[in-house]
């Protein structure tokens, strides 16, 4: 039932309309009445009716003044003006304030019935379109995340000029206005025993990811994005004097969200320092990424800042290899980096790995120990991926090991080169694995895209991977999101059926995966630019 309020200063007219119109029969619930605009306004603000029927000439506040205020505060309200003045000027003013209908007194029951039914149909159509738009936007959220990631990749890579940043931000409806910015990166790593576990995720990780986005979406000061399958970011924007508080709120809530699921995963947050220009965000990102690289050495520390890294990794803290803390050269550190590290983190990782053992490196015995530790750990990880050491190691590997054994400086270069080759082979293997998974997924989609229940998670489940992994692989390889791809498949088939058969659009909707024919028409028009009927008649835009 739609809610309606009546405002009329003539008591006889008001009572007549109130009592003689079968409101419920027309789909309305009569919510109240008032004798003038001043008395009606508080009631309207409280009830927020769908329809307002008001006289145009009243004491204290007339119908036009009331309509101006109400239409600004409740944009969707439909207003019917009743007037005993058959003057064009009033009609013009009523149109200017957005009045839906203009009726002359005396108002007959038939005339009002006709108007009320027309307005009800219009409201129901608008509500239906609004619900379809919300449904469509919800489906396209995956696209929004993909667009954001691509956008932030270019910002942090220093690809965009400031003007391009604002232009591209406008295209994806991203508000970047702010006198000050900071960046927080969140690494979520599933506790894995084997390299192939990257394709699977426990439910706890999904809960963390959903809670992360759900919380920060509530605040305009935070812009969230997913960088890759395991890295997420929050761009903080605001006044300089609020940045510290915004940063603390951000970090505290991430800690709260992640702490509840620590059994399933390892998590680390890297916090940057504020910058005053958008053009400095690439520098901010580089510093934060440098900080995040230290998560491999201090896994027990979840919140990483520049100060924390300096305190926990002080540089020189040993005199010889006899006093080296064995935990700092634990093979698991290398294994962790081989699993989760990125190419751009290699130099920071190697520097951090050797931090605190500078003096000990003067001992050839200790250098040889480190070389064997790093080399055998890396070879073992490569073999777990199915890559033998003959293919992986450089042809002059033995010569480089011997040089590093003799020269303490060469051990840095050897380790950097070894890790670069290892990550290249790892990424290539992951890419091949991703392509195999994608091939399975595309085959499943091809066979099932006309099923209404088809979703990213249902496809991922059918081929035995996590939804997050499949989404990441899909958008990376296909350069579009899952929902874009499926929608295109469905609409392409609908186009063929519209042109090649006489089937009704409702039948076609069901045949291509849309249970609701009205929603099918909505999506068709959104993507093609015309209705199914117009397309069938050759009016494609």
C-alpha positions as CSV (number, residue, x, y, z in Angstrom):
1,X,0.0,0.0,0.0
2,X,1.2,3.5,-0.9
3,X,1.0,6.2,1.8
4,X,-1.0,9.4,1.1
5,X,-1.5,12.6,3.0
6,X,-4.2,15.3,2.2
7,X,-3.8,19.0,2.8
8,X,-6.9,21.2,2.2
9,X,-8.1,24.3,4.1
10,X,-11.8,23.8,3.3
11,X,-13.1,21.3,5.8
12,X,-16.0,20.2,3.7
13,X,-13.8,19.4,0.7
14,X,-11.2,17.7,2.9
15,X,-13.8,15.5,4.6
16,X,-15.4,14.7,1.3
17,X,-12.1,13.5,-0.2
18,X,-11.1,11.7,2.9
19,X,-14.3,9.7,3.4
20,X,-15.6,9.2,-0.2
21,X,-12.5,7.9,-1.9
22,X,-12.0,4.1,-1.5
23,X,-8.3,4.5,-0.8
24,X,-7.5,0.9,-0.2
25,X,-9.3,-0.2,-3.4
26,X,-6.9,2.1,-5.3
27,X,-3.8,0.7,-3.5
28,X,-3.4,3.5,-0.9
29,X,-3.4,3.9,2.8
30,X,-4.7,7.3,4.1
31,X,-2.1,8.5,6.6
32,X,-3.4,11.9,7.7
33,X,-4.8,15.3,6.9
34,X,-4.0,19.0,7.6
35,X,-5.6,22.3,7.0
36,X,-2.6,24.1,5.7
37,X,1.1,23.6,4.7
38,X,2.5,24.7,8.0
39,X,0.5,22.1,9.9
40,X,1.2,19.5,7.3
41,X,5.0,19.8,7.0
42,X,5.9,18.1,10.4
43,X,3.5,15.3,9.6
44,X,5.0,14.8,6.1
45,X,8.5,14.7,7.5
46,X,7.6,12.1,10.0
47,X,5.4,9.8,7.8
48,X,7.3,10.4,4.5
49,X,4.3,9.6,2.3
50,X,4.5,8.4,-1.3
51,X,1.8,10.8,-2.5
52,X,0.8,14.3,-1.3
53,X,-2.5,15.8,-2.3
54,X,-2.6,19.5,-1.6
55,X,-4.7,22.6,-2.3
56,X,-2.8,25.4,-4.0
57,X,-4.3,28.3,-2.0
58,X,-4.2,28.0,1.8
59,X,-3.4,30.3,4.7
60,X,0.0,30.3,6.5
61,X,1.7,28.2,3.8
62,X,0.2,27.6,0.4
63,X,0.5,24.4,-1.7
64,X,3.2,25.7,-3.9
65,X,5.5,26.6,-1.0
66,X,4.8,23.3,0.6
67,X,5.5,21.5,-2.6
68,X,8.9,23.2,-3.0
69,X,10.0,22.2,0.5
70,X,8.7,18.6,0.3
71,X,10.1,17.9,-3.2
72,X,13.6,18.9,-2.0
73,X,13.4,16.8,1.1
74,X,11.7,13.8,-0.4
75,X,12.6,13.7,-4.1
76,X,10.6,10.6,-4.9
77,X,7.3,11.9,-3.5
78,X,4.5,12.4,-6.0
79,X,2.5,15.6,-5.6
80,X,-1.1,16.3,-6.8
81,X,-2.1,20.0,-6.7
82,X,-5.8,20.8,-6.4
83,X,-6.9,24.3,-7.3
84,X,-10.1,26.3,-7.9
85,X,-8.1,28.7,-10.0
86,X,-8.0,27.9,-13.7
87,X,-5.0,30.0,-14.4
88,X,-2.0,29.0,-16.5
89,X,0.4,30.8,-14.2
90,X,-0.3,28.4,-11.3
91,X,0.1,25.4,-13.6
92,X,3.5,26.7,-14.7
93,X,4.6,27.2,-11.2
94,X,3.4,23.7,-10.2
95,X,5.3,22.2,-13.1
96,X,8.5,24.0,-12.1
97,X,8.4,22.6,-8.5
98,X,7.9,19.1,-9.8
99,X,4.2,18.5,-9.3
100,X,3.0,15.3,-10.8
101,X,-0.7,16.3,-11.5
102,X,-2.7,19.5,-11.5
103,X,-6.5,19.1,-10.9
104,X,-9.2,21.7,-10.9
105,X,-12.0,21.9,-8.4
106,X,-14.5,20.5,-8.0
107,X,-12.6,17.2,-8.2
108,X,-14.7,14.3,-9.2
109,X,-14.1,10.8,-7.8
110,X,-13.5,9.5,-11.4
111,X,-10.9,12.1,-12.1
112,X,-9.0,11.5,-8.9
113,X,-9.3,7.7,-9.3
114,X,-7.7,8.0,-12.8
115,X,-4.8,10.1,-11.4
116,X,-4.3,7.9,-8.4
117,X,-4.1,4.8,-10.5
118,X,-1.7,6.4,-12.9
119,X,0.6,7.5,-10.1
120,X,0.5,4.1,-8.4
121,X,1.5,2.5,-11.7
122,X,4.3,5.0,-12.1
123,X,5.6,4.5,-8.5
124,X,5.5,0.7,-8.9
125,X,7.5,1.0,-12.1
126,X,10.0,3.3,-10.6
127,X,10.4,1.0,-7.6
128,X,10.8,-2.0,-9.8
129,X,13.5,-0.2,-11.9
130,X,15.2,0.9,-8.7
131,X,15.3,-2.6,-7.3
132,X,16.7,-3.9,-10.7
133,X,19.3,-1.2,-10.6
134,X,20.4,-2.2,-7.1
135,X,20.5,-5.8,-8.2
136,X,22.6,-4.9,-11.2
137,X,24.9,-2.7,-9.2
138,X,25.4,-5.5,-6.6
139,X,26.3,-7.9,-9.4
140,X,28.8,-5.4,-10.8
141,X,30.6,-4.9,-7.5
142,X,33.1,-7.4,-8.6
143,X,33.7,-5.2,-11.6
144,X,34.1,-2.2,-9.3
145,X,36.8,-4.0,-7.3
146,X,38.6,-5.0,-10.5
147,X,38.5,-1.4,-11.8
148,X,39.8,0.0,-8.5
149,X,42.7,-2.4,-8.5
150,X,43.7,-1.4,-12.0
151,X,43.3,2.2,-11.0
152,X,45.5,2.0,-7.9
153,X,48.1,0.0,-9.7
154,X,48.6,2.9,-12.1
155,X,48.6,5.5,-9.3
156,X,51.2,3.6,-7.1
157,X,53.2,2.8,-10.2
158,X,53.5,6.5,-11.0
159,X,51.8,6.0,-14.4
160,X,49.2,8.8,-14.0
161,X,49.6,12.5,-13.9
162,X,47.5,14.3,-11.2
163,X,45.0,15.4,-13.9
164,X,44.7,11.8,-15.1
165,X,44.2,10.5,-11.6
166,X,41.2,12.8,-11.1
167,X,39.8,12.0,-14.6
168,X,40.1,8.2,-14.1
169,X,38.8,8.4,-10.6
170,X,35.6,10.2,-11.9
171,X,35.1,7.3,-14.4
172,X,34.8,4.8,-11.5
173,X,33.0,7.2,-9.2
174,X,35.9,7.5,-6.7
175,X,36.1,10.6,-4.6
176,X,39.8,11.3,-4.0
177,X,39.5,14.9,-2.7
178,X,41.5,15.3,0.5
179,X,44.3,17.5,1.8
180,X,46.2,14.6,3.2
181,X,46.7,10.9,2.3
182,X,48.1,7.7,3.9
183,X,48.3,4.1,2.9
184,X,47.8,0.8,4.8
185,X,48.5,-2.6,3.3
186,X,47.0,-5.8,4.7
187,X,48.6,-9.2,3.9
188,X,46.3,-12.2,4.4
189,X,48.1,-15.5,4.1
190,X,46.4,-18.9,4.5
191,X,48.4,-21.3,6.6
192,X,49.6,-23.7,3.8
193,X,51.4,-26.9,3.9
194,X,51.8,-27.3,0.2
195,X,52.2,-24.8,-2.7
196,X,49.0,-26.0,-4.3
197,X,47.0,-24.9,-1.2
198,X,47.0,-21.4,-2.8
199,X,43.9,-22.5,-4.7
200,X,42.0,-23.3,-1.6
201,X,40.8,-21.1,1.3
202,X,39.1,-21.9,4.6
203,X,35.9,-20.1,5.3
204,X,37.7,-18.0,7.9
205,X,39.6,-16.1,5.3
206,X,36.4,-15.3,3.4
207,X,34.9,-14.0,6.6
208,X,37.9,-11.7,7.2
209,X,37.8,-10.4,3.7
210,X,34.0,-9.6,3.8
211,X,34.3,-8.0,7.2
212,X,37.2,-5.9,6.0
213,X,35.3,-4.4,3.0
214,X,32.0,-4.2,4.9
215,X,33.5,-2.1,7.7
216,X,35.5,0.4,5.7
217,X,32.8,0.9,3.1
218,X,30.9,2.8,5.8
219,X,33.4,5.7,6.0
220,X,34.2,8.1,3.1
221,X,37.7,8.6,4.6
222,X,38.7,5.1,3.7
223,X,39.0,3.7,0.1
224,X,39.5,0.0,0.0
225,X,40.9,-2.2,-2.8
226,X,42.2,-5.7,-3.4
227,X,45.7,-5.6,-4.8
228,X,46.1,-9.3,-5.5
229,X,44.9,-12.6,-4.2
230,X,46.4,-12.0,-0.7
231,X,47.1,-8.3,-0.5
232,X,44.5,-5.6,0.4
233,X,44.8,-1.9,0.8
234,X,43.2,1.1,2.5
235,X,43.8,4.6,1.2
236,X,43.1,7.1,4.0
237,X,42.2,10.6,3.1
238,X,41.3,13.5,5.3
239,X,42.5,16.7,7.1
240,X,46.1,16.6,8.3
241,X,45.1,17.0,12.0
242,X,42.8,13.9,11.7
243,X,45.2,11.5,9.9
244,X,46.7,10.0,13.1
245,X,43.2,9.2,14.5
246,X,42.0,7.8,11.1
247,X,45.1,5.7,10.9
248,X,44.6,4.3,14.4
249,X,41.0,3.6,13.8
250,X,41.9,1.8,10.6
251,X,44.7,-0.4,12.1
252,X,42.7,-1.2,15.3
253,X,39.7,-2.4,13.3
254,X,41.9,-4.5,11.0
255,X,43.5,-6.1,14.1
256,X,40.0,-6.8,15.6
257,X,38.8,-8.4,12.4
258,X,41.9,-10.5,11.7
259,X,42.4,-11.6,15.3
260,X,39.2,-13.6,15.3
261,X,40.4,-15.9,12.5
262,X,44.2,-16.2,13.4
263,X,43.8,-20.0,13.5
264,X,43.3,-20.1,9.7
265,X,45.8,-17.5,8.5
266,X,48.8,-15.3,9.0
267,X,48.2,-11.5,8.7
268,X,50.3,-8.5,8.7
269,X,49.6,-4.8,8.4
270,X,52.1,-2.2,7.0
271,X,51.4,1.4,7.8
272,X,52.8,4.3,5.9
273,X,53.4,8.0,6.7
274,X,51.0,10.8,5.5
275,X,51.7,12.7,2.3
276,X,50.0,15.9,1.2
277,X,49.8,15.3,-2.6
278,X,48.3,12.6,-4.8
279,X,51.4,12.7,-6.8
280,X,53.4,11.4,-3.8
281,X,51.3,8.3,-3.4
282,X,53.7,6.3,-5.5
283,X,56.5,7.1,-3.0
284,X,54.2,6.3,-0.1
285,X,53.4,2.9,-1.6
286,X,57.1,2.2,-2.1
287,X,57.9,2.9,1.5
288,X,54.9,0.8,2.8
289,X,55.9,-2.1,0.5
290,X,59.4,-1.8,2.0
291,X,58.0,-2.1,5.5
292,X,55.7,-5.0,4.6
293,X,58.7,-7.0,3.2
294,X,59.9,-7.4,6.8
295,X,56.9,-9.5,7.8
296,X,59.0,-12.6,6.9
297,X,61.6,-11.8,9.7
298,X,59.2,-10.8,12.4
299,X,56.1,-12.9,11.8
300,X,55.0,-12.5,15.4
301,X,54.6,-8.8,14.9
302,X,51.3,-8.1,13.1
303,X,51.5,-4.2,12.9
304,X,54.5,-3.0,11.0
305,X,55.6,0.6,10.9
306,X,59.0,2.2,10.0
307,X,59.7,2.6,13.7
308,X,58.8,-1.0,14.6
309,X,61.1,-2.3,11.8
310,X,64.0,-0.1,13.0
311,X,63.5,-1.3,16.6
312,X,63.2,-5.0,15.8
313,X,65.8,-5.1,13.1
314,X,68.5,-2.7,14.4
315,X,71.2,-3.5,11.8
316,X,74.4,-4.6,13.6
317,X,73.8,-6.5,16.7
318,X,76.3,-9.3,16.6
319,X,80.1,-9.5,16.8
320,X,80.7,-12.9,15.2
321,X,78.8,-15.9,13.9
322,X,79.1,-17.4,17.4
323,X,76.5,-14.9,18.7
324,X,74.1,-15.0,15.7
325,X,70.5,-15.7,16.7
326,X,69.6,-19.0,14.8
327,X,66.0,-17.8,14.4
328,X,67.2,-15.1,12.0
329,X,68.6,-17.6,9.6
330,X,65.8,-20.1,10.0
331,X,65.1,-21.9,6.6
332,X,61.4,-21.2,7.2
333,X,62.1,-17.5,6.5
334,X,63.3,-18.4,3.0
335,X,60.4,-20.8,2.5
336,X,57.9,-18.1,3.5
337,X,59.3,-15.6,1.0
338,X,59.4,-18.2,-1.8
339,X,55.7,-18.9,-1.2
340,X,54.4,-15.3,-0.7
341,X,57.1,-12.8,-1.7
342,X,57.0,-10.5,-4.7
343,X,59.8,-9.5,-7.1
344,X,59.7,-5.9,-5.9
345,X,60.4,-7.1,-2.4
346,X,63.5,-9.1,-3.2
347,X,66.1,-6.4,-2.4
348,X,64.3,-5.4,0.8
349,X,64.1,-9.1,1.8
350,X,67.8,-9.8,1.2
351,X,68.8,-6.7,3.1
352,X,66.5,-7.6,6.0
353,X,67.8,-11.2,6.0
354,X,71.4,-10.1,6.4
355,X,70.5,-7.3,8.9
356,X,72.1,-8.1,12.2
357,X,74.7,-10.5,10.9
358,X,77.0,-8.1,9.1
359,X,80.1,-8.9,11.2
360,X,79.3,-12.6,11.2
361,X,79.5,-12.5,7.4
362,X,83.3,-11.9,7.7
363,X,83.5,-15.6,8.8
364,X,83.8,-17.8,5.7
365,X,82.4,-20.7,7.7
366,X,79.3,-18.7,8.4
367,X,79.0,-17.5,4.8
368,X,79.2,-21.1,3.6
369,X,76.5,-22.1,6.1
370,X,74.2,-19.3,4.8
371,X,74.9,-20.2,1.2
372,X,74.0,-23.8,1.7
373,X,70.9,-22.9,3.7
374,X,69.6,-20.5,1.1
375,X,70.6,-22.7,-1.9
376,X,69.2,-26.0,-0.6
377,X,66.0,-24.4,0.8
378,X,65.3,-22.8,-2.6
379,X,66.1,-26.0,-4.5
380,X,63.8,-28.0,-2.2
381,X,60.9,-25.5,-2.8
382,X,61.4,-25.6,-6.6
383,X,61.2,-29.4,-6.5
384,X,58.0,-29.2,-4.6
385,X,56.6,-27.2,-7.6
386,X,57.9,-29.9,-9.9
387,X,60.9,-28.0,-11.2
388,X,64.2,-29.8,-11.0
389,X,67.4,-27.9,-10.1
390,X,69.0,-28.4,-13.5
391,X,66.3,-26.3,-15.1
392,X,66.1,-23.8,-12.3
393,X,69.8,-23.1,-11.4
394,X,71.9,-20.8,-13.5
395,X,74.5,-22.5,-15.7
396,X,77.3,-20.7,-13.8
397,X,75.7,-21.4,-10.4
398,X,78.7,-23.3,-9.0
399,X,81.1,-20.4,-10.0
400,X,78.8,-17.9,-8.2
401,X,78.6,-20.0,-5.1
402,X,82.3,-20.2,-5.0
403,X,82.7,-16.5,-5.5
404,X,80.2,-15.8,-2.7
405,X,82.0,-18.1,-0.4
406,X,85.2,-16.1,-0.9
407,X,83.7,-12.6,-1.1
408,X,81.2,-11.5,1.6
409,X,79.7,-8.9,-0.8
410,X,79.0,-11.4,-3.5
411,X,76.7,-13.3,-1.2
412,X,74.1,-10.5,-1.5
413,X,74.3,-10.7,-5.3
414,X,74.0,-14.4,-5.3
415,X,71.0,-14.5,-3.1
416,X,69.2,-11.8,-5.1
417,X,69.9,-13.6,-8.3
418,X,68.8,-17.0,-6.9
419,X,65.5,-15.5,-5.5
420,X,64.8,-13.7,-8.8
421,X,65.1,-16.9,-10.7
422,X,63.0,-18.8,-8.1
423,X,60.2,-16.3,-8.1
424,X,60.2,-16.2,-12.0
425,X,59.8,-20.0,-12.1
426,X,57.2,-19.9,-9.3
427,X,55.1,-17.2,-11.0
428,X,55.3,-19.0,-14.3
429,X,54.1,-22.2,-12.7
430,X,51.3,-20.4,-10.9
431,X,50.4,-18.7,-14.2
432,X,50.2,-22.1,-16.0
433,X,48.2,-23.5,-13.1
434,X,45.9,-20.5,-13.3
435,X,45.4,-21.1,-17.0
436,X,44.6,-24.7,-16.4
437,X,42.0,-23.7,-13.8
438,X,40.6,-21.0,-16.1
439,X,40.2,-23.5,-18.9
440,X,38.2,-25.7,-16.6
441,X,36.1,-22.7,-15.4
442,X,35.4,-21.5,-19.0
443,X,34.3,-25.0,-20.0
444,X,31.9,-25.2,-17.0
445,X,30.5,-21.7,-17.7
446,X,30.0,-22.6,-21.4
447,X,27.9,-25.6,-20.3
448,X,26.0,-23.8,-17.6
449,X,25.7,-20.1,-18.3
450,X,22.0,-20.3,-19.0
451,X,21.4,-21.6,-15.4
452,X,20.1,-18.8,-13.2
453,X,21.9,-20.2,-10.2
454,X,25.3,-19.9,-11.9
455,X,27.7,-17.8,-9.8
456,X,31.4,-17.3,-9.4
457,X,31.4,-19.4,-6.2
458,X,29.4,-22.2,-7.8
459,X,31.9,-22.4,-10.7
460,X,34.9,-22.2,-8.3
461,X,33.3,-25.0,-6.2
462,X,32.7,-27.2,-9.3
463,X,36.4,-27.0,-10.3
464,X,37.7,-27.3,-6.8
465,X,39.2,-23.9,-6.0
466,X,38.3,-20.9,-3.8
467,X,36.1,-18.2,-5.1
468,X,38.8,-15.6,-4.4
469,X,41.4,-17.5,-6.3
470,X,39.2,-18.1,-9.3
471,X,38.1,-14.4,-9.4
472,X,41.7,-13.3,-9.3
473,X,42.8,-15.7,-12.1
474,X,39.7,-14.9,-14.2
475,X,40.0,-11.1,-14.2
476,X,43.8,-11.3,-14.7
477,X,43.6,-13.5,-17.7
478,X,40.3,-12.4,-19.3
479,X,40.7,-8.7,-18.6
480,X,37.1,-8.6,-17.5
481,X,35.2,-9.9,-14.5
482,X,33.2,-13.1,-14.1
483,X,29.8,-11.3,-14.1
484,X,30.8,-9.2,-17.2
485,X,31.7,-12.4,-19.0
486,X,28.5,-14.3,-18.1
487,X,26.3,-11.3,-18.8
488,X,27.9,-11.0,-22.3
489,X,27.4,-14.7,-23.0
490,X,23.7,-14.5,-22.0
491,X,23.0,-11.3,-23.9
492,X,24.8,-12.5,-27.0
493,X,22.6,-15.6,-27.0
494,X,19.5,-13.5,-26.4
495,X,20.4,-11.3,-29.4
496,X,20.5,-14.4,-31.7
497,X,17.2,-15.7,-30.4
498,X,15.6,-12.3,-30.8
499,X,16.7,-12.1,-34.5
500,X,16.4,-15.7,-35.5
501,X,13.2,-16.8,-33.7
502,X,9.7,-15.6,-33.0
503,X,10.0,-16.4,-29.3
504,X,8.6,-13.9,-26.8
505,X,11.2,-12.0,-24.8
506,X,9.9,-13.6,-21.6
507,X,10.7,-17.1,-23.1
508,X,14.1,-15.9,-24.2
509,X,14.8,-14.5,-20.7
510,X,14.3,-17.9,-19.1
511,X,16.3,-19.6,-21.9
512,X,19.4,-17.5,-21.3
513,X,19.4,-17.6,-17.5
514,X,17.0,-14.8,-16.3
515,X,14.0,-16.0,-14.3
516,X,12.6,-12.4,-14.2
517,X,11.8,-11.2,-17.7
518,X,11.6,-7.6,-16.6
519,X,15.1,-7.8,-15.1
520,X,16.3,-9.4,-18.3
521,X,14.9,-6.4,-20.3
522,X,16.6,-4.0,-17.8
523,X,20.0,-5.8,-18.2
524,X,19.5,-6.0,-22.0
525,X,18.9,-2.2,-22.2
526,X,21.8,-1.5,-19.9
527,X,24.3,-3.4,-21.9
528,X,23.0,-3.1,-25.5
529,X,21.4,0.4,-25.3
530,X,17.9,-0.6,-26.4
531,X,15.1,-2.8,-25.3
532,X,14.8,-6.4,-26.6
533,X,11.8,-5.3,-28.8
534,X,13.7,-2.4,-30.3
535,X,16.7,-4.8,-31.0
536,X,14.4,-7.3,-32.7
537,X,13.0,-4.4,-34.9
538,X,16.5,-3.4,-35.9
539,X,16.9,-0.4,-33.6
540,X,20.2,-1.4,-32.0
541,X,22.2,1.6,-30.8
